[in-house]
Amino acid sequence: MTPNAASGPSRRSFLASTAVATAAVAGGVPLLSACGGSDGGSRDGTTSGKDADKLLPAYVAAGVVTPDIPSKNGSAVGFTGKLDLADLKTSVPEKLGKGGRVTVMSPFWGSPPKEDNAYYRAMNDLVGVDVAWQNQDGNTYDQKLGAVLASSEVPDVVVVPGWNMTGRIPSAIIGKFADLGPYLSGDAVKEYPNLAAIPTDAWRRSIFGDRLRGLPMPSSYVTAIVPLFRRDVFEKEGYEVPRSCDEFMALAKDATSAKAKRWACLDMKWTAFNAFGVLSGNEKSLGWNEVDGKLVYRIETDEYLEALEWTRKLFAAGVVHPDARLGKSNAADPGPKFAAGEFLVYNQDVSQWWSRTAEQATQNPEFEIWGMDVFGHDGGAPTLWAQNPASIFAFVSKKASESVIRDVLAVANVTAAPYGTKEYMATNYGVEGTHYTVKDGVPTKTDQGNIDVLNAFVMVASPAATIAHPDFPEVARGQVEWQQRMGAVTKKPAFYGMQITEPARYTNLANDFEQLEDDVVRGRKKIGDMQQAVADWKSKGGDKLRDWYRKILDENGSAAG
């Protein structure tokens, strides 16, 4: 058995991990040549600006459960108490499903369970819908997605992660999937209280081609990249947590001893981008912002080059673990070497704060991982940039009948139940005794739970971002409070929260920059090579893309704040 903790960000970060995302966007897109449709929605651009408000569901905060730590500055909500099954609330008092059959195609990482397993049966009974899963390999999902969307046979529900929305797939979403507005816009959503409690920003991201089409998986807009460090080693050695790039470099040199097989860190590029205030690279639209009246893309900024140069200096100083010098070719899990003390700091998703703690809890009781606040490069407060508030969506086929659509919404209303409810436990843990047990207020999945209860129903819709670790409540509090502090210095760029579909001719324009970044920081390329690449990007379409974004900004207004 392995311990499990409920955490919305944990689930999302696993699904959106770099390895998965990299595999997901390779190949498959040309299969969409037959996609399209007669829907009146626009094929590119956005409807998430001035015209979106009339499409959005009314927001009604969930009153079923009160979190121990409320959301602040864009953070997740937090729960730090032990779990008491007898005290679980009911958020769906009666079945909304009418007994119909619904097929769902979704990405799946790992070995899918048998179709008629106890988890699927229990969830179907809870919802009142016969859900049939068409689980597809998440690592090659784009290929299957492309083939299905290019065909005339589309399942009732199709899950599409944001990293698969490349090439013609956004156009296919507009042509192939239903408008959910008549069922969810305005007060209509109140028929589904758990969906009404999904934050408005997540719904705004669910607008595609002038219609509300997606059921979202909400997330915190605060950066998920945390500089994680060995707090136990810091305390033992008397190291101070750095508050600037110079302090980090000094610490790194002091902590590194190749002879003792200890290095300061792994590749700190992501933290460098945050320390220098570089616009986000997670989604293309977030990389743009208005500066002194002009739209600027992240790669054009001085901050971008400065962040790369500082990271290059870390590599040049020999303070980076040899594994990281190999770059992307090194796919080994860094966890064991981090636990062994071979390096003291690395940047990764906030979910690893808990997962590394849980891994080492019994075998290495002195081990303590903690999250370092992102520092400003010069010692001042950093400028962080908001991430989009949802990046995975479930869509309903345009051919679905009203009864099928309402059955899908019944499923979503259960899967979006908040932490602390019976529906949340059923969705995320399965059946007590079969899929999980609870000891001392901590739920632990059984072997069968680890087979059956994986990424299936959670993909249909989710509640507001939630962090809850009853086994390590201090970690849950640490994660949420870190988000709150970082949220206080987070700004929203011009296109925050807008669902923007770039014209296909620009899709691959910036594809090579990530590899070039890695080459620059490792000394294989020079800053001058990056400057030349930026000039080429401008001449090959970057400046025209800027004009295209300017038109969107003029028509919809800025979301900056």
C-alpha positions as CSV (number, residue, x, y, z in Angstrom):
1,M,0.0,0.0,0.0
2,T,1.0,3.6,-0.6
3,P,-0.2,6.6,1.3
4,N,-2.4,9.0,-0.7
5,A,-3.4,12.5,-0.1
6,A,-6.1,14.5,-1.8
7,S,-4.7,17.3,-3.7
8,G,-6.1,19.0,-6.8
9,P,-2.7,20.4,-7.8
10,S,-1.1,17.1,-7.3
11,R,-3.4,15.4,-9.8
12,R,-3.1,18.2,-12.4
13,S,0.7,18.5,-12.1
14,F,1.0,14.7,-12.7
15,L,-1.1,15.0,-15.8
16,A,0.7,18.1,-17.0
17,S,4.2,17.0,-16.1
18,T,7.0,18.0,-18.5
19,A,7.5,14.4,-19.6
20,V,3.9,13.9,-20.4
21,A,3.4,17.2,-22.1
22,T,6.5,16.7,-24.2
23,A,5.3,13.3,-25.4
24,A,1.8,14.6,-25.9
25,V,2.6,17.3,-28.4
26,A,4.7,15.2,-30.7
27,G,3.0,14.1,-34.0
28,G,-0.6,13.3,-34.9
29,V,-1.8,16.7,-35.8
30,P,-1.9,16.2,-39.6
31,L,-4.7,13.6,-39.0
32,L,-7.0,16.6,-38.4
33,S,-7.1,17.7,-42.0
34,A,-10.8,16.5,-42.2
35,C,-11.8,18.4,-39.1
36,G,-14.0,21.4,-39.1
37,G,-17.8,21.7,-39.0
38,S,-20.6,24.1,-39.7
39,D,-20.7,25.7,-36.3
40,G,-20.8,29.5,-36.6
41,G,-18.0,30.1,-34.1
42,S,-14.8,31.7,-35.3
43,R,-11.9,29.4,-36.0
44,D,-9.3,31.6,-34.3
45,G,-9.1,34.5,-31.9
46,T,-11.0,34.6,-28.6
47,T,-14.4,35.2,-27.1
48,S,-13.1,35.6,-23.6
49,G,-13.1,39.3,-23.4
50,K,-16.0,41.8,-23.4
51,D,-18.5,39.4,-25.0
52,A,-17.9,36.5,-22.6
53,D,-19.8,37.7,-19.5
54,K,-23.2,36.7,-20.9
55,L,-21.9,33.2,-21.6
56,L,-20.5,32.5,-18.1
57,P,-22.3,30.5,-15.4
58,A,-23.4,32.3,-12.3
59,Y,-20.9,31.8,-9.4
60,V,-22.4,30.4,-6.2
61,A,-19.8,29.6,-3.6
62,A,-20.0,26.1,-2.1
63,G,-21.3,26.2,1.4
64,V,-21.2,22.5,2.1
65,V,-17.7,22.4,3.5
66,T,-15.6,25.2,5.0
67,P,-11.8,24.9,4.3
68,D,-9.3,25.3,7.1
69,I,-7.4,27.8,5.0
70,P,-9.5,29.8,2.5
71,S,-8.2,30.9,-0.8
72,K,-6.2,34.1,-0.9
73,N,-4.3,35.9,-3.7
74,G,-5.3,33.1,-6.1
75,S,-4.2,30.2,-3.9
76,A,-5.9,26.8,-3.6
77,V,-8.1,26.2,-0.5
78,G,-6.4,24.1,2.2
79,F,-7.5,21.4,4.6
80,T,-5.2,20.5,7.5
81,G,-7.5,18.3,9.6
82,K,-7.7,14.5,9.9
83,L,-10.4,12.8,7.8
84,D,-13.5,11.5,9.6
85,L,-15.7,9.5,7.3
86,A,-18.6,9.8,9.6
87,D,-18.4,13.6,9.3
88,L,-18.4,13.7,5.5
89,K,-21.0,16.0,4.0
90,T,-23.4,15.3,1.1
91,S,-23.2,17.8,-1.8
92,V,-25.5,15.8,-4.2
93,P,-28.5,14.8,-2.2
94,E,-30.2,13.1,-5.1
95,K,-29.2,11.5,-8.4
96,L,-29.4,13.8,-11.3
97,G,-28.6,11.1,-13.9
98,K,-31.5,9.5,-15.7
99,G,-29.8,6.1,-16.3
100,G,-28.5,6.8,-19.8
101,R,-25.3,5.5,-21.2
102,V,-22.4,8.0,-21.8
103,T,-19.1,7.1,-23.5
104,V,-16.0,9.1,-22.4
105,M,-12.6,9.2,-24.2
106,S,-9.8,10.4,-22.0
107,P,-6.0,10.2,-21.7
108,F,-4.7,7.6,-19.2
109,W,-1.3,7.2,-17.8
110,G,-0.5,3.6,-16.6
111,S,-2.5,0.4,-17.2
112,P,-6.2,1.0,-17.4
113,P,-8.3,-1.1,-15.1
114,K,-10.9,-3.7,-16.2
115,E,-14.0,-2.1,-17.6
116,D,-16.4,-3.6,-15.1
117,N,-14.4,-2.7,-11.9
118,A,-15.8,-1.9,-8.5
119,Y,-14.9,1.8,-8.8
120,Y,-16.6,2.4,-12.1
121,R,-19.7,0.5,-10.8
122,A,-19.9,2.5,-7.6
123,M,-19.5,5.9,-9.4
124,N,-22.1,5.0,-12.0
125,D,-24.5,4.1,-9.2
126,L,-23.8,7.3,-7.3
127,V,-24.4,9.5,-10.4
128,G,-27.2,7.5,-12.0
129,V,-25.4,7.2,-15.3
130,D,-23.8,4.3,-17.1
131,V,-20.4,5.7,-18.0
132,A,-18.3,3.7,-20.4
133,W,-14.6,4.6,-20.5
134,Q,-12.5,4.7,-23.6
135,N,-9.1,5.2,-21.9
136,Q,-6.3,6.0,-24.3
137,D,-2.5,6.0,-23.7
138,G,-1.8,9.6,-22.4
139,N,1.7,9.5,-24.0
140,T,0.3,9.1,-27.5
141,Y,-3.1,10.7,-26.9
142,D,-2.7,13.4,-29.5
143,Q,-2.6,10.8,-32.3
144,K,-5.8,9.1,-31.1
145,L,-7.4,12.5,-30.6
146,G,-6.5,13.6,-34.1
147,A,-7.9,10.4,-35.6
148,V,-11.2,10.5,-33.6
149,L,-11.8,14.2,-34.3
150,A,-11.2,13.7,-38.0
151,S,-13.8,10.9,-38.1
152,S,-17.6,11.0,-38.0
153,E,-17.7,8.8,-34.8
154,V,-17.0,11.0,-31.8
155,P,-17.6,9.7,-28.3
156,D,-20.2,11.5,-26.2
157,V,-17.4,13.1,-24.1
158,V,-13.8,13.8,-25.1
159,V,-11.2,15.1,-22.7
160,V,-8.7,17.5,-24.2
161,P,-5.6,18.7,-22.2
162,G,-4.4,22.1,-23.1
163,W,-1.1,20.8,-24.4
164,N,-2.9,18.8,-27.1
165,M,-4.6,22.0,-28.4
166,T,-2.2,22.4,-31.3
167,G,-2.6,22.5,-35.0
168,R,-6.2,22.0,-36.1
169,I,-7.4,20.6,-32.8
170,P,-8.9,23.9,-31.6
171,S,-10.8,24.2,-34.8
172,A,-12.1,20.7,-34.4
173,I,-13.2,21.5,-30.8
174,I,-15.4,24.3,-32.3
175,G,-16.8,22.1,-35.0
176,K,-17.3,18.9,-33.2
177,F,-18.5,19.8,-29.7
178,A,-21.8,21.1,-28.2
179,D,-22.7,24.5,-26.8
180,L,-23.3,24.0,-23.1
181,G,-24.5,27.5,-22.6
182,P,-28.2,26.7,-22.6
183,Y,-27.6,24.3,-19.6
184,L,-25.0,26.3,-17.7
185,S,-24.9,30.0,-18.6
186,G,-26.2,32.4,-16.0
187,D,-28.6,31.0,-13.4
188,A,-29.0,27.8,-15.4
189,V,-26.0,26.4,-13.7
190,K,-27.7,26.5,-10.3
191,E,-29.3,23.1,-11.1
192,Y,-25.8,21.8,-10.7
193,P,-24.5,23.4,-7.4
194,N,-21.0,21.9,-7.6
195,L,-20.5,23.3,-11.1
196,A,-21.8,26.6,-9.9
197,A,-19.0,26.7,-7.3
198,I,-16.3,26.4,-10.0
199,P,-14.4,29.8,-10.2
200,T,-15.6,32.1,-13.0
201,D,-12.1,32.4,-14.4
202,A,-12.0,28.6,-15.1
203,W,-15.3,28.9,-17.0
204,R,-14.0,31.8,-19.0
205,R,-11.2,29.5,-20.2
206,S,-13.9,27.1,-21.3
207,I,-15.2,29.3,-24.1
208,F,-14.3,28.2,-27.5
209,G,-15.6,29.8,-30.7
210,D,-18.2,32.1,-29.1
211,R,-19.7,29.3,-27.1
212,L,-19.3,27.7,-23.6
213,R,-18.1,24.3,-24.6
214,G,-15.8,22.9,-22.0
215,L,-16.1,21.5,-18.5
216,P,-13.0,22.7,-16.7
217,M,-10.4,21.3,-14.3
218,P,-9.7,24.5,-12.3
219,S,-6.2,25.4,-11.0
220,S,-4.6,28.1,-9.0
221,Y,-3.3,31.0,-11.1
222,V,-0.1,31.2,-9.0
223,T,3.0,29.7,-10.5
224,A,3.3,26.0,-9.6
225,I,7.1,26.0,-9.9
226,V,8.6,26.0,-6.4
227,P,12.4,26.0,-5.6
228,L,12.3,23.0,-3.3
229,F,15.1,22.6,-0.9
230,R,16.5,20.3,1.9
231,R,15.5,22.3,4.9
232,D,17.0,19.7,7.3
233,V,20.4,20.1,5.6
234,F,20.2,23.9,5.5
235,E,19.5,23.9,9.3
236,K,22.3,21.4,10.0
237,E,24.9,23.3,7.9
238,G,23.7,26.8,8.9
239,Y,22.8,27.8,5.4
240,E,20.5,30.9,5.0
241,V,17.7,30.8,2.4
242,P,18.8,33.1,-0.4
243,R,17.0,36.3,-1.1
244,S,18.6,37.3,-4.4
245,C,20.5,35.7,-7.3
246,D,23.8,36.8,-5.9
247,E,23.0,35.1,-2.5
248,F,21.9,32.0,-4.3
249,M,25.2,31.9,-6.2
250,A,27.2,32.4,-3.0
251,L,25.3,29.6,-1.3
252,A,25.7,27.3,-4.3
253,K,29.4,27.7,-4.3
254,D,29.7,27.1,-0.6
255,A,27.5,24.0,-0.6
256,T,29.1,22.3,-3.6
257,S,31.8,19.7,-3.2
258,A,32.3,17.5,-6.2
259,K,34.8,15.4,-4.1
260,A,32.0,14.8,-1.5
261,K,29.5,14.1,-4.3
262,R,27.4,17.1,-3.3
263,W,26.2,19.9,-5.6
264,A,24.0,22.8,-4.9
265,C,21.2,22.3,-7.4
266,L,19.7,21.0,-10.6
267,D,18.9,23.2,-13.6
268,M,17.4,26.4,-12.1
269,K,16.1,27.9,-15.3
270,W,12.4,27.9,-14.3
271,T,13.2,29.7,-11.0
272,A,15.5,32.1,-12.9
273,F,12.6,33.1,-15.2
274,N,10.5,33.8,-12.1
275,A,13.3,35.7,-10.3
276,F,13.8,38.0,-13.2
277,G,10.1,38.5,-13.9
278,V,10.0,36.7,-17.3
279,L,6.5,36.3,-18.8
280,S,5.2,32.8,-18.7
281,G,6.1,30.2,-21.3
282,N,3.4,27.7,-20.3
283,E,1.0,28.9,-22.9
284,K,1.7,31.1,-25.9
285,S,-0.9,33.8,-25.1
286,L,0.5,34.3,-21.6
287,G,3.9,35.1,-23.1
288,W,2.6,38.4,-24.4
289,N,2.0,41.6,-22.4
290,E,1.7,45.3,-23.1
291,V,4.8,47.4,-22.2
292,D,4.6,51.2,-22.7
293,G,1.8,50.7,-25.2
294,K,3.6,48.0,-27.2
295,L,2.9,44.3,-27.2
296,V,6.0,42.4,-26.3
297,Y,6.7,38.7,-26.3
298,R,8.7,37.0,-23.5
299,I,11.7,36.1,-25.7
300,E,12.1,39.8,-26.7
301,T,12.7,41.0,-23.2
302,D,16.0,41.8,-21.4
303,E,14.7,39.8,-18.4
304,Y,14.6,36.7,-20.6
305,L,18.2,37.0,-21.6
306,E,19.3,37.9,-18.1
307,A,17.6,34.8,-16.6
308,L,19.4,32.6,-19.1
309,E,22.7,34.3,-18.5
310,W,22.4,33.8,-14.7
311,T,21.5,30.1,-15.2
312,R,24.4,29.7,-17.5
313,K,26.7,31.1,-14.8
314,L,25.4,28.4,-12.4
315,F,26.4,25.7,-14.8
316,A,29.7,27.4,-15.5
317,A,30.5,27.6,-11.8
318,G,30.2,23.8,-11.5
319,V,27.4,24.0,-8.9
320,V,24.9,22.1,-10.9
321,H,24.6,18.3,-10.5
322,P,26.1,16.4,-13.4
323,D,22.8,14.7,-14.2
324,A,21.3,18.1,-15.0
325,R,24.1,18.9,-17.4
326,L,22.8,16.2,-19.6
327,G,19.6,18.1,-20.2
328,K,16.5,16.5,-21.4
329,S,18.2,13.2,-22.3
330,N,18.4,12.6,-18.6
331,A,14.9,11.3,-17.7
332,A,15.8,9.7,-14.3
333,D,13.7,10.6,-11.3
334,P,15.8,13.1,-9.3
335,G,14.1,12.0,-6.0
336,P,16.6,9.3,-4.8
337,K,19.6,11.6,-5.3
338,F,17.8,14.5,-3.7
339,A,17.0,12.2,-0.7
340,A,20.7,11.1,-0.6
341,G,21.8,14.7,-0.4
342,E,23.6,14.8,-3.8
343,F,22.0,18.2,-4.4
344,L,20.1,20.5,-2.1
345,V,17.7,22.6,-4.4
346,Y,15.7,21.9,-7.4
347,N,12.7,23.6,-9.0
348,Q,9.6,21.5,-9.7
349,D,5.8,21.5,-9.3
350,V,4.4,22.3,-5.9
351,S,2.9,18.8,-5.7
352,Q,6.4,17.3,-5.1
353,W,6.5,19.1,-1.8
354,W,4.1,16.5,-0.5
355,S,5.1,13.5,-2.6
356,R,8.8,13.7,-1.6
357,T,7.8,14.0,2.0
358,A,5.6,10.9,1.8
359,E,8.3,8.9,0.0
360,Q,10.9,9.5,2.7
361,A,8.6,9.6,5.8
362,T,9.5,6.1,7.1
363,Q,12.9,5.3,5.6
364,N,14.5,8.7,6.2
365,P,12.8,10.4,9.2
366,E,15.2,13.4,9.3
367,F,14.5,14.3,5.7
368,E,12.6,17.6,5.3
369,I,11.8,19.2,2.0
370,W,10.4,22.7,2.0
371,G,9.5,25.4,-0.5
372,M,11.8,28.4,-0.9
373,D,10.0,31.7,-1.6
374,V,10.8,32.9,-5.1
375,F,13.3,35.8,-4.7
376,G,13.7,38.8,-6.8
377,H,16.9,38.7,-8.8
378,D,18.2,41.9,-7.1
379,G,16.9,41.1,-3.6
380,G,13.6,42.9,-3.9
381,A,10.2,41.3,-4.3
382,P,9.9,39.3,-7.5
383,T,7.3,39.9,-10.2
384,L,5.5,36.7,-11.0
385,W,3.0,36.2,-13.8
386,A,-0.3,34.4,-13.5
387,Q,-0.9,31.0,-15.1
388,N,-4.2,30.2,-16.7
389,P,-6.9,29.1,-14.3
390,A,-7.8,25.9,-16.2
391,S,-5.9,23.8,-18.7
392,I,-7.8,20.5,-19.1
393,F,-11.3,20.3,-20.4
394,A,-14.1,17.8,-21.1
395,F,-16.2,18.4,-24.2
396,V,-19.6,16.9,-25.1
397,S,-20.3,15.8,-28.7
398,K,-22.3,18.1,-30.9
399,K,-24.4,15.1,-31.8
400,A,-25.4,14.3,-28.2
401,S,-29.0,14.5,-27.3
402,E,-30.3,16.7,-24.5
403,S,-30.7,13.7,-22.3
404,V,-27.1,12.7,-22.9
405,I,-25.9,16.2,-22.2
406,R,-27.8,16.3,-18.9
407,D,-26.4,12.9,-17.9
408,V,-22.9,14.3,-18.6
409,L,-23.6,17.3,-16.4
410,A,-24.9,15.0,-13.7
411,V,-21.5,13.2,-13.8
412,A,-19.6,16.5,-13.7
413,N,-21.7,17.7,-10.8
414,V,-20.5,14.7,-8.7
415,T,-16.9,14.9,-9.8
416,A,-16.7,18.6,-9.0
417,A,-17.8,18.0,-5.4
418,P,-15.5,19.7,-2.9
419,Y,-13.1,18.0,-0.5
420,G,-14.8,16.9,2.7
421,T,-17.9,15.4,0.9
422,K,-18.9,11.8,0.2
423,E,-18.9,12.5,-3.5
424,Y,-15.3,13.8,-3.4
425,M,-14.1,10.6,-1.6
426,A,-16.0,8.4,-4.0
427,T,-14.5,10.2,-7.0
428,N,-10.9,10.4,-5.8
429,Y,-10.7,7.3,-3.6
430,G,-13.4,4.8,-4.6
431,V,-15.1,2.4,-2.2
432,E,-14.1,2.3,1.4
433,G,-12.6,-1.1,2.3
434,T,-12.1,-2.1,-1.4
435,H,-10.1,0.9,-2.6
436,Y,-9.0,2.6,0.5
437,T,-8.9,2.4,4.3
438,V,-8.7,5.2,6.9
439,K,-6.4,4.9,9.9
440,D,-5.8,7.8,12.3
441,G,-7.7,10.1,10.0
442,V,-5.5,9.4,7.0
443,P,-6.9,7.6,3.9
444,T,-4.6,5.1,2.2
445,K,-5.3,3.4,-1.1
446,T,-5.2,-0.4,-1.2
447,D,-3.5,-2.3,-4.0
448,Q,-6.9,-2.5,-5.7
449,G,-7.4,1.2,-5.3
450,N,-4.1,1.9,-7.0
451,I,-5.3,-0.2,-9.9
452,D,-8.9,1.0,-10.3
453,V,-9.0,4.6,-9.0
454,L,-6.8,6.5,-11.3
455,N,-7.3,9.3,-13.8
456,A,-10.8,8.6,-15.0
457,F,-13.8,10.4,-13.4
458,V,-11.5,13.2,-12.2
459,M,-11.1,14.2,-15.8
460,V,-14.7,15.2,-16.4
461,A,-14.7,18.2,-14.1
462,S,-13.1,19.2,-10.8
463,P,-13.8,21.5,-7.8
464,A,-11.8,24.7,-7.2
465,A,-8.1,24.1,-6.6
466,T,-7.7,22.2,-3.3
467,I,-4.7,21.0,-1.2
468,A,-5.4,18.5,1.5
469,H,-2.9,16.2,3.1
470,P,-4.3,14.7,6.3
471,D,-1.1,12.6,6.6
472,F,1.2,15.8,6.5
473,P,-1.0,18.8,7.5
474,E,2.1,21.0,7.9
475,V,2.9,20.4,4.3
476,A,-0.6,21.3,3.1
477,R,-0.4,24.5,5.2
478,G,3.1,25.2,3.8
479,Q,1.9,24.8,0.2
480,V,-1.2,27.0,0.5
481,E,0.7,29.7,2.4
482,W,3.5,29.6,-0.2
483,Q,0.9,30.2,-2.9
484,Q,-0.6,33.0,-0.9
485,R,2.7,34.8,-0.5
486,M,3.6,34.3,-4.2
487,G,0.1,35.3,-5.2
488,A,0.7,38.6,-3.5
489,V,3.4,39.5,-6.1
490,T,1.7,37.9,-9.1
491,K,0.4,40.0,-11.9
492,K,-2.0,39.0,-14.7
493,P,-0.7,39.6,-18.3
494,A,-2.9,41.1,-21.0
495,F,-4.4,37.8,-22.2
496,Y,-4.8,36.1,-18.8
497,G,-7.8,33.7,-18.8
498,M,-8.6,34.2,-22.5
499,Q,-9.0,31.0,-24.6
500,I,-7.1,32.1,-27.6
501,T,-6.6,30.1,-30.8
502,E,-3.7,31.3,-32.9
503,P,-3.8,30.9,-36.6
504,A,-2.3,27.6,-37.7
505,R,0.4,29.4,-39.7
506,Y,2.0,30.6,-36.4
507,T,1.6,27.3,-34.5
508,N,5.3,26.2,-34.8
509,L,6.9,29.6,-34.8
510,A,8.5,29.4,-31.4
511,N,8.9,25.6,-31.1
512,D,12.7,25.6,-31.0
513,F,13.3,28.1,-28.2
514,E,13.1,25.7,-25.3
515,Q,15.9,23.5,-26.7
516,L,17.9,26.6,-27.5
517,E,17.4,27.8,-23.9
518,D,18.8,24.5,-22.7
519,D,21.8,24.8,-25.0
520,V,22.5,28.3,-23.9
521,V,22.5,27.6,-20.2
522,R,24.7,24.6,-20.7
523,G,27.2,26.6,-22.7
524,R,26.6,24.8,-26.0
525,K,25.2,28.0,-27.5
526,K,25.8,31.7,-26.7
527,I,23.4,34.5,-25.8
528,G,24.2,35.9,-29.2
529,D,22.7,32.8,-30.8
530,M,19.5,33.4,-28.8
531,Q,19.4,37.1,-29.9
532,Q,19.7,35.9,-33.6
533,A,16.9,33.4,-33.0
534,V,14.7,36.2,-31.7
535,A,15.5,38.3,-34.8
536,D,14.6,35.4,-37.0
537,W,11.4,34.8,-35.1
538,K,10.3,38.4,-35.7
539,S,11.1,38.3,-39.4
540,K,9.5,34.8,-40.0
541,G,6.1,35.8,-38.5
542,G,6.6,37.1,-35.0
543,D,5.9,40.7,-35.9
544,K,2.8,39.7,-37.8
545,L,1.7,37.6,-34.9
546,R,2.1,40.7,-32.7
547,D,-0.3,42.6,-35.0
548,W,-2.8,39.7,-34.7
549,Y,-2.6,39.8,-30.9
550,R,-2.9,43.6,-31.0
551,K,-6.2,43.3,-32.8
552,I,-7.5,40.9,-30.2
553,L,-6.4,43.2,-27.4
554,D,-8.1,46.2,-29.1
555,E,-11.3,44.3,-29.6
556,N,-11.5,42.6,-26.2
557,G,-9.5,44.8,-23.8
558,S,-6.7,43.7,-21.5
559,A,-7.1,41.3,-18.6
560,A,-3.9,42.7,-17.0
561,G,-4.0,43.4,-13.3
